């Protein structure tokens, strides 16, 4: 990544699915770079969504 931090708001990721696919292909490189480029508020949104996903996953696993 360049020395200049490129700010990518979450909305731009949702509008451009090719960036999400790129992150999914190589999360170690692109995922962390993208996460670090988000603002603190957007990082909180991502953390909350991940936590909610884990809770839902726990309920689904517990049902089986």
ABEGO torsion letter per residue (X at the ends): XBABBBBBBAAAAAABAAAAAAAAABAAAAAAAAAAABBAAAAAAAAAAAAAAAAAAAAAAAAX
